[in-house]
Every structure is written in C-alpha cells, then in structure tokens.
Amino acid sequence: MPAQRCLLETLGIQPAAEGEAVGPVRQSQDEQWAANVPAAHRFHAREGHLRPACKHVENVDGAQAGQEGSA
C-alpha cells in the first residue's frame, strides 16, 4: 500500500529491485551441514561431548560461542 511504502521509505527501507529475491534465502541441506560441522567440532573440543542442550546455539562466526538462547 502507498502509505506503508512511504513509512518504510522514511525508515530507510527500500523496495526490492526488479527481479531481486524477496524473503529469506533457503539453504540446501549440504550448505546447512557445511555450516554445522565446524560448530560441532568447536563444541566437542570445548565440552568433550556432542550432547548440547536443546536451546544451545554455537556461534562459529563470532566470539559468543556457547551462549544459551532461544533457537
């Protein structure tokens, strides 16, 4: 709607360009596996097992590894 578009543009959010993908880009199972293996290695090296808590999030990109959070 025009009013919503105007409000979003005032926040600095621009509409998607023609042909640009809108929404989250899904990862293939191979990409998910490739991202999760380093996290598993890091967790195992630190904890000595591969049984993380259900809500555990292993962040291999940043310095906040081992944080418990909502996942």
TORMAR-434180 format. One record per atom (N, C-alpha, C, O, CB): residue number from 1; atom name; x, y, z. Coordinates in steps of 0.05 Angstrom, whole numbers. Glycine has a CB too. Layout:
<node i="NUM" at="CA" xx="X" yy="Y" zz="Z"/>
...
***
This chain:
<node i="1" at="N" xx="17" yy="-23" zz="0"/>
<node i="1" at="CA" xx="0" yy="0" zz="0"/>
<node i="1" at="C" xx="18" yy="25" zz="0"/>
<node i="1" at="O" xx="40" yy="24" zz="12"/>
<node i="1" at="CB" xx="-19" yy="0" zz="24"/>
<node i="2" at="N" xx="9" yy="46" zz="-13"/>
<node i="2" at="CA" xx="26" yy="70" zz="-14"/>
<node i="2" at="C" xx="33" yy="82" zz="13"/>
<node i="2" at="O" xx="56" yy="90" zz="17"/>
<node i="2" at="CB" xx="11" yy="91" zz="-30"/>
<node i="3" at="N" xx="15" yy="82" zz="32"/>
<node i="3" at="CA" xx="21" yy="93" zz="58"/>
<node i="3" at="C" xx="43" yy="76" zz="72"/>
<node i="3" at="O" xx="61" yy="88" zz="84"/>
<node i="3" at="CB" xx="-4" yy="94" zz="76"/>
<node i="4" at="N" xx="41" yy="50" zz="70"/>
<node i="4" at="CA" xx="61" yy="33" zz="82"/>
<node i="4" at="C" xx="88" yy="36" zz="68"/>
<node i="4" at="O" xx="109" yy="37" zz="81"/>
<node i="4" at="CB" xx="53" yy="4" zz="80"/>
<node i="5" at="N" xx="87" yy="39" zz="42"/>
<node i="5" at="CA" xx="112" yy="43" zz="27"/>
<node i="5" at="C" xx="126" yy="69" zz="36"/>
<node i="5" at="O" xx="150" yy="69" zz="39"/>
<node i="5" at="CB" xx="107" yy="44" zz="-4"/>
<node i="6" at="N" xx="110" yy="90" zz="39"/>
<node i="6" at="CA" xx="121" yy="116" zz="48"/>
<node i="6" at="C" xx="133" yy="113" zz="76"/>
<node i="6" at="O" xx="155" yy="124" zz="80"/>
<node i="6" at="CB" xx="99" yy="137" zz="48"/>
<node i="7" at="N" xx="120" yy="100" zz="94"/>
<node i="7" at="CA" xx="130" yy="97" zz="121"/>
<node i="7" at="C" xx="156" yy="81" zz="121"/>
<node i="7" at="O" xx="175" yy="88" zz="135"/>
<node i="7" at="CB" xx="109" yy="84" zz="139"/>
<node i="8" at="N" xx="157" yy="59" zz="105"/>
<node i="8" at="CA" xx="181" yy="43" zz="104"/>
<node i="8" at="C" xx="204" yy="59" zz="92"/>
<node i="8" at="O" xx="227" yy="56" zz="101"/>
<node i="8" at="CB" xx="176" yy="18" zz="88"/>
<node i="9" at="N" xx="199" yy="75" zz="71"/>
<node i="9" at="CA" xx="220" yy="91" zz="59"/>
<node i="9" at="C" xx="231" yy="112" zz="78"/>
<node i="9" at="O" xx="254" yy="118" zz="77"/>
<node i="9" at="CB" xx="209" yy="104" zz="33"/>
<node i="10" at="N" xx="214" yy="122" zz="96"/>
<node i="10" at="CA" xx="224" yy="142" zz="116"/>
<node i="10" at="C" xx="242" yy="128" zz="136"/>
<node i="10" at="O" xx="259" yy="142" zz="148"/>
<node i="10" at="CB" xx="200" yy="155" zz="130"/>
<node i="11" at="N" xx="239" yy="102" zz="139"/>
<node i="11" at="CA" xx="257" yy="87" zz="157"/>
<node i="11" at="C" xx="282" yy="78" zz="142"/>
<node i="11" at="O" xx="300" yy="67" zz="155"/>
<node i="11" at="CB" xx="242" yy="63" zz="168"/>
<node i="12" at="N" xx="284" yy="83" zz="117"/>
<node i="12" at="CA" xx="307" yy="76" zz="101"/>
<node i="12" at="C" xx="305" yy="49" zz="88"/>
<node i="12" at="O" xx="325" yy="38" zz="78"/>
<node i="12" at="CB" xx="331" yy="77" zz="118"/>
<node i="13" at="N" xx="281" yy="37" zz="89"/>
<node i="13" at="CA" xx="277" yy="11" zz="76"/>
<node i="13" at="C" xx="267" yy="15" zz="48"/>
<node i="13" at="O" xx="245" yy="26" zz="44"/>
<node i="13" at="CB" xx="257" yy="-7" zz="93"/>
<node i="14" at="N" xx="283" yy="6" zz="29"/>
<node i="14" at="CA" xx="275" yy="10" zz="1"/>
<node i="14" at="C" xx="262" yy="-16" zz="-10"/>
<node i="14" at="O" xx="269" yy="-38" zz="-1"/>
<node i="14" at="CB" xx="300" yy="17" zz="-16"/>
<node i="15" at="N" xx="244" yy="-13" zz="-29"/>
<node i="15" at="CA" xx="232" yy="-37" zz="-41"/>
<node i="15" at="C" xx="252" yy="-53" zz="-56"/>
<node i="15" at="O" xx="272" yy="-42" zz="-65"/>
<node i="15" at="CB" xx="208" yy="-29" zz="-59"/>
<node i="16" at="N" xx="246" yy="-78" zz="-59"/>
<node i="16" at="CA" xx="264" yy="-96" zz="-74"/>
<node i="16" at="C" xx="266" yy="-87" zz="-103"/>
<node i="16" at="O" xx="246" yy="-79" zz="-115"/>
<node i="16" at="CB" xx="255" yy="-125" zz="-72"/>
<node i="17" at="N" xx="289" yy="-90" zz="-115"/>
<node i="17" at="CA" xx="293" yy="-83" zz="-143"/>
<node i="17" at="C" xx="280" yy="-104" zz="-160"/>
<node i="17" at="O" xx="274" yy="-126" zz="-151"/>
<node i="17" at="CB" xx="323" yy="-81" zz="-150"/>
<node i="18" at="N" xx="275" yy="-98" zz="-185"/>
<node i="18" at="CA" xx="262" yy="-116" zz="-203"/>
<node i="18" at="C" xx="279" yy="-142" zz="-206"/>
<node i="18" at="O" xx="302" yy="-140" zz="-212"/>
<node i="18" at="CB" xx="259" yy="-103" zz="-231"/>
<node i="19" at="N" xx="266" yy="-164" zz="-201"/>
<node i="19" at="CA" xx="280" yy="-190" zz="-203"/>
<node i="19" at="C" xx="296" yy="-198" zz="-178"/>
<node i="19" at="O" xx="308" yy="-219" zz="-177"/>
<node i="19" at="CB" xx="298" yy="-189" zz="-226"/>
<node i="20" at="N" xx="297" yy="-181" zz="-157"/>
<node i="20" at="CA" xx="311" yy="-187" zz="-133"/>
<node i="20" at="C" xx="295" yy="-206" zz="-115"/>
<node i="20" at="O" xx="271" yy="-203" zz="-113"/>
<node i="20" at="CB" xx="318" yy="-161" zz="-117"/>
<node i="21" at="N" xx="309" yy="-225" zz="-104"/>
<node i="21" at="CA" xx="295" yy="-244" zz="-86"/>
<node i="21" at="C" xx="285" yy="-230" zz="-61"/>
<node i="21" at="O" xx="299" yy="-215" zz="-49"/>
<node i="21" at="CB" xx="314" yy="-267" zz="-79"/>
<node i="22" at="N" xx="260" yy="-237" zz="-54"/>
<node i="22" at="CA" xx="248" yy="-225" zz="-31"/>
<node i="22" at="C" xx="244" yy="-247" zz="-10"/>
<node i="22" at="O" xx="234" yy="-268" zz="-17"/>
<node i="22" at="CB" xx="221" yy="-210" zz="-38"/>
<node i="23" at="N" xx="251" yy="-241" zz="15"/>
<node i="23" at="CA" xx="247" yy="-261" zz="36"/>
<node i="23" at="C" xx="273" yy="-275" zz="42"/>
<node i="23" at="O" xx="293" yy="-271" zz="28"/>
<node i="23" at="CB" xx="225" yy="-281" zz="29"/>
<node i="24" at="N" xx="273" yy="-293" zz="61"/>
<node i="24" at="CA" xx="297" yy="-307" zz="68"/>
<node i="24" at="C" xx="305" yy="-327" zz="46"/>
<node i="24" at="O" xx="289" yy="-339" zz="34"/>
<node i="24" at="CB" xx="293" yy="-322" zz="95"/>
<node i="25" at="N" xx="331" yy="-329" zz="43"/>
<node i="25" at="CA" xx="342" yy="-348" zz="23"/>
<node i="25" at="C" xx="346" yy="-374" zz="37"/>
<node i="25" at="O" xx="360" yy="-375" zz="57"/>
<node i="25" at="CB" xx="368" yy="-337" zz="10"/>
<node i="26" at="N" xx="334" yy="-395" zz="27"/>
<node i="26" at="CA" xx="337" yy="-421" zz="40"/>
<node i="26" at="C" xx="363" yy="-434" zz="33"/>
<node i="26" at="O" xx="373" yy="-432" zz="10"/>
<node i="26" at="CB" xx="314" yy="-440" zz="32"/>
<node i="27" at="N" xx="375" yy="-448" zz="52"/>
<node i="27" at="CA" xx="400" yy="-462" zz="48"/>
<node i="27" at="C" xx="394" yy="-491" zz="41"/>
<node i="27" at="O" xx="374" yy="-503" zz="51"/>
<node i="27" at="CB" xx="418" yy="-460" zz="73"/>
<node i="28" at="N" xx="410" yy="-503" zz="24"/>
<node i="28" at="CA" xx="407" yy="-531" zz="18"/>
<node i="28" at="C" xx="417" yy="-547" zz="42"/>
<node i="28" at="O" xx="430" yy="-536" zz="60"/>
<node i="28" at="CB" xx="423" yy="-539" zz="-8"/>
<node i="29" at="N" xx="411" yy="-573" zz="42"/>
<node i="29" at="CA" xx="420" yy="-590" zz="64"/>
<node i="29" at="C" xx="450" yy="-591" zz="65"/>
<node i="29" at="O" xx="462" yy="-592" zz="87"/>
<node i="29" at="CB" xx="408" yy="-618" zz="62"/>
<node i="30" at="N" xx="463" yy="-591" zz="42"/>
<node i="30" at="CA" xx="492" yy="-591" zz="41"/>
<node i="30" at="C" xx="504" yy="-566" zz="53"/>
<node i="30" at="O" xx="524" yy="-567" zz="68"/>
<node i="30" at="CB" xx="502" yy="-594" zz="12"/>
<node i="31" at="N" xx="491" yy="-543" zz="48"/>
<node i="31" at="CA" xx="501" yy="-517" zz="60"/>
<node i="31" at="C" xx="496" yy="-517" zz="90"/>
<node i="31" at="O" xx="513" yy="-507" zz="105"/>
<node i="31" at="CB" xx="486" yy="-494" zz="47"/>
<node i="32" at="N" xx="474" yy="-528" zz="99"/>
<node i="32" at="CA" xx="468" yy="-529" zz="128"/>
<node i="32" at="C" xx="489" yy="-547" zz="141"/>
<node i="32" at="O" xx="499" yy="-541" zz="163"/>
<node i="32" at="CB" xx="440" yy="-539" zz="133"/>
<node i="33" at="N" xx="494" yy="-570" zz="129"/>
<node i="33" at="CA" xx="514" yy="-589" zz="140"/>
<node i="33" at="C" xx="541" yy="-576" zz="142"/>
<node i="33" at="O" xx="555" yy="-578" zz="162"/>
<node i="33" at="CB" xx="515" yy="-614" zz="123"/>
<node i="34" at="N" xx="549" yy="-562" zz="121"/>
<node i="34" at="CA" xx="575" yy="-549" zz="120"/>
<node i="34" at="C" xx="577" yy="-528" zz="142"/>
<node i="34" at="O" xx="599" yy="-523" zz="152"/>
<node i="34" at="CB" xx="581" yy="-537" zz="92"/>
<node i="35" at="N" xx="555" yy="-515" zz="148"/>
<node i="35" at="CA" xx="556" yy="-494" zz="169"/>
<node i="35" at="C" xx="555" yy="-507" zz="197"/>
<node i="35" at="O" xx="567" yy="-495" zz="215"/>
<node i="35" at="CB" xx="531" yy="-475" zz="166"/>
<node i="36" at="N" xx="543" yy="-530" zz="200"/>
<node i="36" at="CA" xx="540" yy="-542" zz="226"/>
<node i="36" at="C" xx="564" yy="-559" zz="235"/>
<node i="36" at="O" xx="569" yy="-562" zz="259"/>
<node i="36" at="CB" xx="516" yy="-559" zz="227"/>
<node i="37" at="N" xx="579" yy="-569" zz="216"/>
<node i="37" at="CA" xx="602" yy="-586" zz="223"/>
<node i="37" at="C" xx="623" yy="-570" zz="239"/>
<node i="37" at="O" xx="633" yy="-580" zz="260"/>
<node i="37" at="CB" xx="615" yy="-598" zz="198"/>
<node i="38" at="N" xx="631" yy="-546" zz="231"/>
<node i="38" at="CA" xx="650" yy="-531" zz="247"/>
<node i="38" at="C" xx="640" yy="-525" zz="275"/>
<node i="38" at="O" xx="655" yy="-524" zz="295"/>
<node i="38" at="CB" xx="658" yy="-505" zz="233"/>
<node i="39" at="N" xx="613" yy="-520" zz="277"/>
<node i="39" at="CA" xx="601" yy="-515" zz="303"/>
<node i="39" at="C" xx="604" yy="-540" zz="321"/>
<node i="39" at="O" xx="609" yy="-537" zz="345"/>
<node i="39" at="CB" xx="572" yy="-506" zz="301"/>
<node i="40" at="N" xx="599" yy="-563" zz="309"/>
<node i="40" at="CA" xx="601" yy="-588" zz="325"/>
<node i="40" at="C" xx="630" yy="-592" zz="334"/>
<node i="40" at="O" xx="634" yy="-601" zz="356"/>
<node i="40" at="CB" xx="591" yy="-611" zz="308"/>
<node i="41" at="N" xx="649" yy="-587" zz="316"/>
<node i="41" at="CA" xx="677" yy="-591" zz="324"/>
<node i="41" at="C" xx="684" yy="-572" zz="347"/>
<node i="41" at="O" xx="698" yy="-580" zz="366"/>
<node i="41" at="CB" xx="695" yy="-585" zz="299"/>
<node i="42" at="N" xx="676" yy="-547" zz="345"/>
<node i="42" at="CA" xx="682" yy="-528" zz="366"/>
<node i="42" at="C" xx="669" yy="-535" zz="392"/>
<node i="42" at="O" xx="682" yy="-534" zz="413"/>
<node i="42" at="CB" xx="673" yy="-499" zz="357"/>
<node i="43" at="N" xx="644" yy="-544" zz="392"/>
<node i="43" at="CA" xx="630" yy="-552" zz="416"/>
<node i="43" at="C" xx="644" yy="-576" zz="429"/>
<node i="43" at="O" xx="649" yy="-577" zz="453"/>
<node i="43" at="CB" xx="600" yy="-558" zz="410"/>
<node i="44" at="N" xx="650" yy="-596" zz="412"/>
<node i="44" at="CA" xx="663" yy="-620" zz="422"/>
<node i="44" at="C" xx="691" yy="-614" zz="434"/>
<node i="44" at="O" xx="698" yy="-625" zz="455"/>
<node i="44" at="CB" xx="666" yy="-641" zz="400"/>
<node i="45" at="N" xx="706" yy="-597" zz="421"/>
<node i="45" at="CA" xx="732" yy="-590" zz="432"/>
<node i="45" at="C" xx="730" yy="-577" zz="459"/>
<node i="45" at="O" xx="747" yy="-581" zz="476"/>
<node i="45" at="CB" xx="747" yy="-572" zz="412"/>
<node i="46" at="N" xx="709" yy="-561" zz="463"/>
<node i="46" at="CA" xx="706" yy="-546" zz="488"/>
<node i="46" at="C" xx="693" yy="-564" zz="509"/>
<node i="46" at="O" xx="702" yy="-563" zz="532"/>
<node i="46" at="CB" xx="689" yy="-522" zz="483"/>
<node i="47" at="N" xx="672" yy="-579" zz="502"/>
<node i="47" at="CA" xx="657" yy="-594" zz="522"/>
<node i="47" at="C" xx="664" yy="-623" zz="525"/>
<node i="47" at="O" xx="659" yy="-635" zz="546"/>
<node i="47" at="CB" xx="628" yy="-592" zz="515"/>
<node i="48" at="N" xx="676" yy="-635" zz="504"/>
<node i="48" at="CA" xx="684" yy="-663" zz="505"/>
<node i="48" at="C" xx="662" yy="-682" zz="498"/>
<node i="48" at="O" xx="665" yy="-707" zz="501"/>
<node i="48" at="CB" xx="694" yy="-669" zz="532"/>
<node i="49" at="N" xx="639" yy="-672" zz="489"/>
<node i="49" at="CA" xx="617" yy="-689" zz="481"/>
<node i="49" at="C" xx="601" yy="-675" zz="460"/>
<node i="49" at="O" xx="605" yy="-651" zz="454"/>
<node i="49" at="CB" xx="599" yy="-697" zz="505"/>
<node i="50" at="N" xx="582" yy="-689" zz="447"/>
<node i="50" at="CA" xx="564" yy="-677" zz="427"/>
<node i="50" at="C" xx="535" yy="-679" zz="436"/>
<node i="50" at="O" xx="518" yy="-687" zz="420"/>
<node i="50" at="CB" xx="569" yy="-690" zz="400"/>
<node i="51" at="N" xx="530" yy="-671" zz="461"/>
<node i="51" at="CA" xx="502" yy="-671" zz="471"/>
<node i="51" at="C" xx="495" yy="-643" zz="482"/>
<node i="51" at="O" xx="492" yy="-640" zz="506"/>
<node i="51" at="CB" xx="499" yy="-692" zz="494"/>
<node i="52" at="N" xx="492" yy="-624" zz="464"/>
<node i="52" at="CA" xx="485" yy="-597" zz="473"/>
<node i="52" at="C" xx="457" yy="-595" zz="484"/>
<node i="52" at="O" xx="440" yy="-612" zz="477"/>
<node i="52" at="CB" xx="490" yy="-576" zz="451"/>
<node i="53" at="N" xx="452" yy="-575" zz="500"/>
<node i="53" at="CA" xx="424" yy="-571" zz="509"/>
<node i="53" at="C" xx="407" yy="-564" zz="485"/>
<node i="53" at="O" xx="417" yy="-555" zz="465"/>
<node i="53" at="CB" xx="423" yy="-547" zz="530"/>
<node i="54" at="N" xx="381" yy="-569" zz="488"/>
<node i="54" at="CA" xx="363" yy="-565" zz="465"/>
<node i="54" at="C" xx="364" yy="-536" zz="455"/>
<node i="54" at="O" xx="362" yy="-532" zz="431"/>
<node i="54" at="CB" xx="334" yy="-571" zz="474"/>
<node i="55" at="N" xx="367" yy="-517" zz="472"/>
<node i="55" at="CA" xx="367" yy="-489" zz="464"/>
<node i="55" at="C" xx="395" yy="-477" zz="459"/>
<node i="55" at="O" xx="398" yy="-453" zz="455"/>
<node i="55" at="CB" xx="352" yy="-472" zz="484"/>
<node i="56" at="N" xx="415" yy="-494" zz="460"/>
<node i="56" at="CA" xx="442" yy="-485" zz="456"/>
<node i="56" at="C" xx="447" yy="-475" zz="428"/>
<node i="56" at="O" xx="437" yy="-487" zz="408"/>
<node i="56" at="CB" xx="462" yy="-507" zz="463"/>
<node i="57" at="N" xx="461" yy="-453" zz="425"/>
<node i="57" at="CA" xx="468" yy="-442" zz="399"/>
<node i="57" at="C" xx="498" yy="-438" zz="398"/>
<node i="57" at="O" xx="509" yy="-424" zz="415"/>
<node i="57" at="CB" xx="453" yy="-414" zz="393"/>
<node i="58" at="N" xx="511" yy="-451" zz="379"/>
<node i="58" at="CA" xx="540" yy="-449" zz="377"/>
<node i="58" at="C" xx="546" yy="-430" zz="354"/>
<node i="58" at="O" xx="540" yy="-435" zz="331"/>
<node i="58" at="CB" xx="553" yy="-477" zz="371"/>
<node i="59" at="N" xx="558" yy="-407" zz="361"/>
<node i="59" at="CA" xx="564" yy="-386" zz="342"/>
<node i="59" at="C" xx="593" yy="-389" zz="333"/>
<node i="59" at="O" xx="611" yy="-381" zz="348"/>
<node i="59" at="CB" xx="558" yy="-358" zz="354"/>
<node i="60" at="N" xx="598" yy="-399" zz="309"/>
<node i="60" at="CA" xx="625" yy="-402" zz="300"/>
<node i="60" at="C" xx="635" yy="-377" zz="286"/>
<node i="60" at="O" xx="659" yy="-375" zz="281"/>
<node i="60" at="CB" xx="627" yy="-426" zz="281"/>
<node i="61" at="N" xx="618" yy="-358" zz="279"/>
<node i="61" at="CA" xx="626" yy="-334" zz="264"/>
<node i="61" at="C" xx="637" yy="-313" zz="283"/>
<node i="61" at="O" xx="656" yy="-299" zz="276"/>
<node i="61" at="CB" xx="603" yy="-323" zz="249"/>
<node i="62" at="N" xx="626" yy="-311" zz="307"/>
<node i="62" at="CA" xx="634" yy="-290" zz="326"/>
<node i="62" at="C" xx="646" yy="-301" zz="351"/>
<node i="62" at="O" xx="653" yy="-325" zz="352"/>
<node i="62" at="CB" xx="610" yy="-274" zz="333"/>
<node i="63" at="N" xx="649" yy="-284" zz="371"/>
<node i="63" at="CA" xx="662" yy="-292" zz="396"/>
<node i="63" at="C" xx="643" yy="-302" zz="417"/>
<node i="63" at="O" xx="652" yy="-308" zz="439"/>
<node i="63" at="CB" xx="678" yy="-268" zz="406"/>
<node i="64" at="N" xx="617" yy="-304" zz="411"/>
<node i="64" at="CA" xx="598" yy="-311" zz="432"/>
<node i="64" at="C" xx="591" yy="-341" zz="431"/>
<node i="64" at="O" xx="567" yy="-348" zz="432"/>
<node i="64" at="CB" xx="573" yy="-295" zz="429"/>
<node i="65" at="N" xx="610" yy="-358" zz="428"/>
<node i="65" at="CA" xx="605" yy="-387" zz="427"/>
<node i="65" at="C" xx="596" yy="-396" zz="455"/>
<node i="65" at="O" xx="605" yy="-386" zz="475"/>
<node i="65" at="CB" xx="630" yy="-402" zz="418"/>
<node i="66" at="N" xx="578" yy="-416" zz="454"/>
<node i="66" at="CA" xx="569" yy="-427" zz="479"/>
<node i="66" at="C" xx="547" yy="-413" zz="493"/>
<node i="66" at="O" xx="539" yy="-420" zz="515"/>
<node i="66" at="CB" xx="592" yy="-429" zz="498"/>
<node i="67" at="N" xx="535" yy="-393" zz="480"/>
<node i="67" at="CA" xx="513" yy="-378" zz="492"/>
<node i="67" at="C" xx="488" yy="-395" zz="490"/>
<node i="67" at="O" xx="482" yy="-407" zz="470"/>
<node i="67" at="CB" xx="509" yy="-351" zz="478"/>
<node i="68" at="N" xx="473" yy="-394" zz="511"/>
<node i="68" at="CA" xx="447" yy="-407" zz="511"/>
<node i="68" at="C" xx="427" yy="-386" zz="503"/>
<node i="68" at="O" xx="428" yy="-363" zz="512"/>
<node i="68" at="CB" xx="439" yy="-419" zz="540"/>
<node i="69" at="N" xx="409" yy="-393" zz="485"/>
<node i="69" at="CA" xx="390" yy="-373" zz="476"/>
<node i="69" at="C" xx="366" yy="-387" zz="463"/>
<node i="69" at="O" xx="365" yy="-411" zz="461"/>
<node i="69" at="CB" xx="402" yy="-354" zz="457"/>
<node i="70" at="N" xx="347" yy="-371" zz="454"/>
<node i="70" at="CA" xx="324" yy="-383" zz="440"/>
<node i="70" at="C" xx="332" yy="-388" zz="411"/>
<node i="70" at="O" xx="339" yy="-370" zz="396"/>
<node i="70" at="CB" xx="299" yy="-364" zz="442"/>
<node i="71" at="N" xx="330" yy="-413" zz="404"/>
<node i="71" at="CA" xx="337" yy="-420" zz="376"/>
<node i="71" at="C" xx="314" yy="-431" zz="361"/>
<node i="71" at="O" xx="317" yy="-438" zz="338"/>
<node i="71" at="CB" xx="359" yy="-440" zz="377"/>
***
